[in-house]
Amino acid sequence: MNCENPERLLRFFDWLCQREVQDYLQWGEEGTDWVKTEDGGKALTDERRAIVYDTARKRDETGLTLWNYCPKWQGIYTSDGMPCGTGESPDEYLASQSDYDRKFLEGYGIKYPAEIFSDPIVREPYYPVWAMSLEDGSPAAVANTKITDVTMKFYPRLILAKDDAEYESIWSDFLKEFNAIDLDSYQAEIDRQIAEKMAK
């Protein structure tokens, strides 16, 4: 970095990342650019919203450029659940929609279309098992490689079998090779890693 005074720059960044400064850059002044809502949130005034929706005015009349090219806060503040900027505000999202879209969302009692989706699946800490690291050359790693090799060898043949008799013959050969693999070593290592991750 070609900076004559990096410590001064870092002090500036520290100042810039203060919530008060971030709020000013993204929301403007309270009472002039935004007001508090009944539920304790924030809503832009009509005048500020017109600026925000105009790319050139937003660039020239707000702190967008400074905010955009410097360290910044985005998302939701964990301390109070407030949106860092207008882009994360449900109220501002609704305000940007057409009357039809607002009515549609209100009909479902939601503020974002994503709220229609089911809750995300909560995965176990060890997920996914197939991505676990196995030490090169270990019995578990060797077994894992053989599992892949055997399945790649037999699965296409099973899929393309001409009839039941050929399928059963190929399946029998597959089981012989698959069961000859040291599956216990692979299973033991996977169980060990699962137990380790679940203990954290």
RACORMO-V168972 format. One line per field, one symbol per residue. phi: phi as a letter, one per 20 degrees, with the letter a starting at -180 (. if undefined). A space follows every 50 residues. Layout:
phi->???
This chain:
phi->.ecfcffffffffgffeffgfffffednefnedbcfefeneccffgffff ffedgffffedcegffffdcgbebncfffbmeffbffdeffffffeefgf fffffffemcdcgffffffffeefgefeffeffdfgnfgfffffffgfff fffegffffegfbfffgffffffffffffeffffffffffffffffffff
